[in-house]
């Protein structure tokens, strides 16, 4: 399978016109495949923060059929995108959506929890999401946490958008009827109970007559079926010209199973990979990638360095139940590597208090499995002073602290374990690094102290049981340092890290002892893993209007492209090439002054391989801009010195200009522009929307400033 990076264009004089449009283009015409990929929680949430405009945009670029989004009320009756009823997991705020105002929500960061590079992404309103969908001519599939058909209708009217830009998911027949009465032109996807008689023709006739286009069921209904009921549902739906959709699957093997069964659409966080399997008979890439899904470094805050914020659950006015921040010096504790380090003191929580964390681990996607992660690793840099209790609770997977903690330090030697199985030990008031590696498929916990293996604990019948972390897309939490009957002591913590896989002995050893720089974010490749291999060097091909770089390492790995313009390598794909066998990355309006730029491709499957470097030269001999897209505007120069010109001289009518960051933040707008206008922009990626005569043209531009 080959992956492309494509660009076209020329220069004017010595001005480098490096306006970049990143667009995923399908080699296979979608009409040849009727499968509909539905981007779960906002388009492409495996790699981007869920229910944000940046995730939506990426899903639209990947050519999804629709983006499933979760919709709730604010306290001032505005519909916004948010899955959880509380905002704590996916923002730096706290509280219930229905009790918060839109103005407060707009002050929050809804991107950093996924990756620091998405800092500044905002909680979008439904209206903003609809406008973005309209720019890409895509649909939003609304998972309504509240039943509000009239408010949806009003929002569509305010946005001046057609009713069929949304899909709605009624979960009972009364809602089907009400939705259809108020929004007769809006397609519905039935999400409710199935009839006892699965062949009852009146059920399907009712759905068909009330605007329903498909029935959606959990994918496990299909996998766990022990009779022909689900097959009969599929056949009855199809005979009544209704689709059968399923949710939510990320695993390539599960993709293939559902393809063989014959579903028509699938909700997934990995829509490009699903399309590859369903429509191109591909392998669906590499999943799951090794990831750090949580790291907390206690630098005067409970915010995650990676992942969601921590929070103390329970009454915050209770004496003795507050976390204190300071440093090794302010707490009069030993330094770490002879350096002062920021740390936190965790109190001896009573049964009503705990330190809550969200795993944010994507479901493993194993057919028939529960939403429970059976392989993960937790690393603690901690110091335990002498305490009055025999046990000190470390991990509690029960989110409501309803039973005994799952891991303790025990006795004066601080052995650690569970179920009367304890290994190792360390002296009070010393900094140590504990690593807990859970592999519940093999029913065991491996334990490490300061990088050294100290033993294993066998956990019988633990698969999908007590010790797994709930990972229903991060919704339910687990706890640190809590126990149902208060068996714990105060501890000091420098850093905690959560990984979504069972680390190897070599990898834990490589991390070693506590460090002043906290726990390392790097990954040590598994020696037994076969790394990707590029089958040949990068190739360049030319047509009259385009230049393409092609790399080939198969379709069981993931890809990304990087460029070096003289100041180091930078990612220019915006995301990894999500193994979409029919995708490419197009960059238009490049010029011959790209001569001397270097490009390379990275393929990875938890082991990273870098291709050869390709040095561009002799791109073109032309001195004028070639309008490949027949576009009505040009943007130049680039490098920009901070200013770019938008040239609308080829447009016969005045145009409205809106410019957005990739996080969906509007940074510029001006209406009824003719000829040219100058805009000041910092280097970065922007989405330009030019509208005239009710037609909108969209370009995603990378502004480069090399001066």
N, C-alpha and C positions, 0 to 999 in steps of 0.2 A: 504494500500500500504506500502511496506517495503523498507527501504533504508539501504544500506550496506556499511560498511567499511571493506575491506578485505586486509590481508597481508599474506605473507608466507616466510619461510626461517629459518635459524638457526644461530649459532655463530661458530667462531673458537677461542678456548681458551677463553681469557677474553676480546677479542676485540668485541665491539658492532658494528655489521654490520647493520646499519640502513639506507641502501640505499632505497630510496622510489620512487616508480613509481606510479604516479597518473594517472589512466586510467579509463575512463567511459566505462563500459562493458554493453552491452544490453542483457537482459535475452531473449527478443523476437528477433528471427532472422529477419533481415531486409527484407529478401526475402518474408516474410509473409506480408509485407506492402510496397506498391510501392510509397507511399508519399515521396517527396523529400523536407526536410527542407533546406532552403537557409539562411545562416547567413547574415543579413543585415549589411552593412558597416563594414565588417571585421569579421564575425564569430559569436561573442557573445557580441554585443555592448551595451546591456542593463546594463551590469555590468562591462564592460571593455572599455577602451578608443578606440573609433572607428578608423578603418583603421590603426591599429598598429599590430605588430607581436604578441603581447600578446593576443589581441582579436582574431586574426586568430587562434592561437594555441588552445585557449580554445574552439573555435568552432569546430576545428578538433577533439579535445578530446571528445566533445559531439557528434561526429559522424554525423556532418552535411554532406549533399550531396556536397554542394559547398559554398564558402564564396563570397558574393558579395562585391566588393571593387570598390572604385572610383579612377580613374586614370587621372593624368594631367601631362603636360610638366613642367619642370623647365626651367630657362633661358638658361641653357647649354644642353637642349634637352635630359634630363633624365626623364623617366617615374617614377612618385612617386605616393603613395597613399595619397589622400587628397580629401575630398568631396567639401568643400567650395572653391571658387576661391581665397579667402583670407585665410591666416593661423591664423588669430587673435583669432578665437573661440577655436581652439583645440591645440594651442601651446602658448608658452610665447613670440612668435615673432610677427611680423606685416608685412603686405604686400601681394601682389598678387603672387601666385605660379609661374606664367609664367615669372615674373620679378626677381625671386630669384634663386640663384645657389644651387646646391645640397649640396655643402660644408656648406653653411649657414644653410640650413634646418637641416643638421645633428648636428648642435650645439644646436638645440632647444629641449625643453621638451614637448613631445606630450602626456604625461600621467597624469600630476598633476591635470589638469582641471577636470578630471573624479574622481580622488581620489588621495590624497597625496601619498598613498602607491605605485602608479604607476609612481612616479617621475623617470625621466630618460628614459622613453620609447621614442624611436626615430621615426621620420618620415621615413617609409621604402620605399625603391625603389621597383618597380614592380619585378625586378629580385630577390630581397631578399624574397619577398612574395611568388614568384613562387617556390623558393628553399624550403621554409618551407612547402608549400603545397605538394611538391613532397616527402618530408620526411614522411609525413603522408598519402601519396597516396590519396590526395584530389584534388579538382578542385577550381580554382578561376573564378568567374563570373565577368567579367570586365565591369564596367559602365564607358565607355570612355567619358570623358569630352572634349576630342579632338579626331578627326578621324585620326588614325595613324596606319593603318594595317601593313605597311612595318616596322615600328618601333617595333610593337608587334612581328612580325616575327623575326626581328633581335634580340630582347631580348630573345625570346625562344631559338634561335640558340646559343646565347652567354651562356645561362644557360644550354645548352645541354639537353633540355627538349622536350618532344613530344608536338606537336601542340594541342592535345586534352586535355591537362591539363588545358586549359582555355575554357571558354564560352564567346562569344561576343554578344553584344546587339544592333544590327543595328536598327535604328529608321526610316528607309525608305527602299524601295525596291532597290534603287540604291546601298546603302551601303551593303545590303544583297549580291548582285551580286559581288561587289568589294571584300568584305571580303572573299567570297567563292573562288574567283579566286586566291587571294594571299595566303589564308590559307585554302586549300580545305579539310583538315582533322580536322579543328576546328569546333565544334558544335556551332550553332547560335541560339539565342533566339530572335524572332522578337518582337520589342518594339514599333512599329510605328502605323500609322493610319490603321484602319480596312476598308475593301472595303464597298462601299455603299450597294452592294448586298452581304450580309454576307454569302450567299450560293454559291457564285461564285467559281466554282471548279478550275478555272485557278489560282486564288490567292493561294490556298493551294498547288496546284501542283508546282507552282513556288517556294514557300517556301521549299517544300520537296526536289525539285531537286537542291536547292542551299544550302544545309547543315543545314537548320533550323530544330531543334528538338522540339521547343515549341513556343507558342505565350504567351506573358506576358501582363497583363492588370492591371490597378488599381483595388483593391478589391472593391472599391465603385461602379465601373461599375456593379458589380454583385448585390450588395445590393440595389442600386438605380434603377435597371432595371424595367421599366414599361411595357415592352412587352417581346417577346420571343427571341429577338435578341441575347442576351448573351448566352442563352441556345442553340440557333442554332449554335453560334460560338463554344461552347464546343463540340457539337455533330459533327460538321464538322471537327474540329481539331482531335477529336478522330478517326473519320472514316478514316482520312488521316494519322493516326499513328503519330499525333503531340500532344504534351502535352499542357494543358492550365494552365499557372502559374499566380499567383497574387502577388501584393505587396501593402503596407507593413503594417502588422497587428501584434499587440502584445496582444490584449485582448482575454481571453479564450472564451468568448461568441461568438466573431467574428470568432475564430478558428472553433468552432462547426458549425456555419452557413456556412462557406466555405467548411468544410468537407461534409456537407449534400449536398451542390451544386455539389461537385465532382471535385474540382480543383486537379491538380497533384503535384503542388509544391507551396511553399509560401515563400516569403521573410519576415523575422521577426528578431527582436532583441532578441527573446526568442525561439531559435530553439528547445531546449529540451522540453519545455512546448508544443510547437506546435506538436512535434512528439508524445508526450504523448496523446494528444487529438485525433490526426488523426489515430494513430496506436494502441493505447491501450485503447481507449475510456475513457481516464482519464479526470480530471477536469482542468488541465492546471495550477495548482498552484495558488498563490495569486498575483493579479496585480490590480492597481499599488501599489507598496510599498510606504509608506511615506518616502519622501526624502528631504533633504536640497540640492537644486540644485545650489545655489549660496550663497556665503558669502564673503563680502569684508570688511576688517578690517583696511585698510588705514594705515598700518605700513610702511610709507615712500614709498608706491607703490600702483598701481592700480591692482596688481595681485589678483586673487581670493584666499582666504583661502580655499574655496570650489568653484569649477566652473571656468568659463572662466574669463579672465582678463577684466577689464573695460577699456574704452578708451574715450578720448574726441574727438568727431567728429567735423570737421570744421577746418579752417585754424589755425594752432598752433602758428602762428606768430602774430595773432591779439591781440592787447593790451587789458588787462583786462579779458582775456578768459582762463587763465591758472590756473590749480589746484595747490594749495600750500600745502606742507606737513610740519608738525611740531608736537607740543605737546600742551597739555593744558597750560603748563607753557610758552612755547615760544610764544603762541598766547595771553597770559595774560587772560586766560579764567578760569572759575571755574574747579576744579578738579572733577574727578568721583570717588566716594567712597574714597575721601581723597587721591587719588593717581594720579600721573602724567600719562597721557595716550596719545599715539600717535593718531593724528587726521588729518583731511584734511579740508582745506577751499575750498568750491565750489563757484566759482564766480557767479554773476548774468549773466547767459548765455544769449547772444543775440539769435535771431531766427536761426542763422546759426550754433550754437554750442549746444552741449548736451553731457551728460555723458551716453555713450552707454553700455548696458548690454545684455547678452544672457541668456535666461531662462534655456536652456538645459533640459527642461521638456519633457519626452517622451510622445508622443501623447496618449491621454486617451483611444484611441482604441474603441470608441463607434461606432457601425455600423451606417454609414450615417452621422457621425459627421465631422466637419471641423478640420483642423490642428490648433486648437485653445484651449487653456487651460482655462476652465471656473471655476476652483477651484484652488486658490493659496493664499498664505499669504506673505505679505511683512512687515518686521520689520525694523524700522529706529531708531538708537540712534543718535540724532542730537541736535544742539543748533542753534537757529536763533537769530542773533543780530537785533537790530532795523534797519529797511530798509525803503527806500523811496517809494516802491511800495505797493499797497494795498494787492496784492496777491504774494505768493511764490509758484512756481511750484514744485511738488514733484514727480509725475509719469506721463510719456507720453508713451502710448502704441503704438503710431504711430512712426515707426522707422525712418521716414524721417521728423518728426516734422511738419507735414503738416496741423495739426489742433490744436485746443485748448488742453492744457494739461488735463489729466484725473483726477488729484487730486491736490488741492491747500491747503495751509494755507491761511487764510483770516483775514484781519483786525488786529488791535492792539492786540486783544485777542488770535490771532493765532488759531481760530477754524479751523477744517480741514474737507474738503468734496469736493463736486462738485455739479453742477446744482442747485445752490442756496440752497443746503442742507448742513448745516455746524453744527458740534457738538463739544462740549468740548472747550478747550482752555488752553493756558499756557502763562507764562510771558516770554518776550524776554530774551535772554542771560542766560537761564537755560537749563541744559541737561534733555531731555525727551526721552522716548521710545514710538514711535508711532507704532501701529500694525494695519494693514489693511488686513482684511480677506474677500476675494471675493468668493462668492458662487453664480455664475451667473445662475445656474440651478434653484435657488430660487430667482433670480433677486435682489440680495441685496449685500451690503457691510457693514460688521460689523466693528466698530471702537473702538480702545482701546488706552488709555493713561496711561502709567506706569503700565500696567497690568490690569487696571480697564476698564470695558465696559462703553462706554460713549454714544453709540447710533448706529443706523443703518440707512443706506440710501437705499431707494428702487430705483433700476435701471431697469426701464421698458424696455422690449425687448432687454435685454443685452446679452442673451445667444448667443455665437458665434459672438458677436458684438464688440462695441467700447472698452469695458473694458477687454476683454479676451486677454491673452498673446499668440501670435503666437508661436506654438511649432512644426513646421515642422522639427522635429528632431534638433531643436536648430538653424536652419539656419538664420532666421530673428531675428533682435534685437528689443529691446525697449529702452527707455531712462529714465534717472532720471534727475530731476531739469531743464526741458526744456519746453518751450511754444512757440507757433508759432508767437506770437507777443510780446515776451519779458516780460510777466508779471511774474516777479520773483525777488528775492533778494538773496544776498549771504547767505550761511548756512555753518555751521561746522558739520562734520560728523565723528563719531567714528566707527560705524559699520552698515552694511545693510545685512539683511538675506532674502533669498527667499526660500519658501517651496512649494512643489507641491500639496498641499492640503489645504482645509479650516480648520484652527485650531479651536479647541473648546475653549470656554470661560475659562475653567479650565486650559487648556494648556497655553493660553496667560497670565493668572493670575500667573501661576507658573513661567513664565519667568520674570515677575516683571519689575523693573526699570532698567535704564542704569547701566552697571557694568564695572568696570575697566578691567575685563577679556573678554569684548565684549559680543556678544549674544551667549547664550549657544547652543550647538549642540544637546542636548539630546531631546528625545521625551517622552511625557507623554501619556501612553496608554489611549485610550478612554474607559471610564467606561462601556459603553454599548457594547463594543466589546467582543465577546466570544473568549478567548485565546485558542490556540491549547492545546490538551491533548494527552499525550503519552498513548497509550492503554495498554502498559505493560512496564516493565523494559527492558533495553537493554539486548539482548541475545547474547551469544557466541555460534557459531557452528564451528565444525572442519571437514575437510576432510583430506585426506592423505597429501595434499600439501598446504592447505590454512586454514586461520582462519578468521571468519567473525563476525562482530558485527552488529546486526540488531536493528533498531529503527522503530517505527510505530506510526505516528500521522496523517495518512490520506494523501491525495494528493491534498488538497486545501490550503496547507501551504508550506513554503519554509524551506530548511534545511541547516545546516552546522555542521561540526564536529570539535571538539577541542581536543587537547591533552595536558596533564600536565606531563612533564618529571622531575618535581621537581623545576622548576623555574617559574611556573605560566601557565595559560591556553593560548594556541596559536591556531589559526585557521590552520588546516592542510588539508582542502579540496581544497584550492586554489580558490574556489568559493563556493557559496551556492549550495547544491544539488538542481538543478533547477527543482525540482519536476518531474524529469524524471522517470516515473514509472518503466522503464526497465533499470535503471542505478545503478552502484555501484562504490565505490571508492576502488581501489586495491592498496595495498602497498606490494611490494615484497622484499625479502631478509632481512626481520626483523629477530631478533634472540631472544633467551630466555632471553637475558639481557634487553628486553623490560619489563620483569617482574618488577612490581612496577610502571609502567606508568599507568596513568589514562586517560580515554576517556569519552567524553560526547557528546550528540547531542543537537542542538538547533533548535527548530521549531518556525516559526514566521509568523504572518499575520498582521503586525503592532502591535501585542502584542507578546512578546517573552516568550517562555516556555523552560526551560532547563531540560533535562532528568536527570535520576539518573547517578551517576558516576560509570564507570565500571573499576575496578582495575584488571590489567592483572597479571596472575601468572601461572606458570607451562605450558608455551607455548609449549616447545618441550624438548626432551631428547637427541637430536642428537648433535654431535659436528662438523659436516661438512656442507658446503654450499650445499643446494639442488637447482639445476638449473631448476627452474620451467618452464622457458620460452625457454629452450634449447639455451640460449643466448651464444654469443661468447665472452662475457667479463664480468668481475666482478669489482666492485668498493668498496674499503675498505681502512682503517677501518673507523668506524663512531661511536662514536665521533672521530674527525679527527685530532685534534691539528693543524688545518689549512692545512693539507696535506692529499690527498687521493691517492691511488694507483689504476691505471687502469690496470687490468690483462688481457692480450690478449693471454695467453699461449695456450688457447684452439682453437685459430684461426689458420688455416693452411696457411694463407696468411697475408702479411703486411696490416695494416689498417690505414685509415686516421681518425683522431680524431678532432672533432669540439665541443666546449662547449659554450652554449649560456645561458644568463640569461632569465628569463621568459618575459623580455621586448624585447628579440630578440637581445641583445647586445652580440657579440662574445667576450668571455673572454680568450679563449685558442684555439689554433689549432696546430696540428703536423701531418705530413704526413709520411706514410710508417713505422708505428710503429710495432714492433714485441715484443713479451714477455710482458714486463711491462714498465709503465712510471709513474712518480710521478707528481702530479699537486697540486699547492697551490690554495686553494679556501676559501673564507670567508663563514661563515654559510649562508645558503639560498637555494633557489630552482634553479636548473640548468637543461637544456636540453642537454643530451649527445648524440651525433651522431657519430656512429662508422660505417665506410664504408669500405668494401673490396669486391673485385670481383663484383663490380657494385651493391652490395646489401647493404642497409643501415638499421641499427638497431637503434631505438630511445628509450631512457629511460629518464624519468623525475625524477631527484634525489633530495631529500632534504638532504643537508649536515648539520649535527648537530655537534656543537662543545661545549661539556660540560666541557672541562678541563679548 
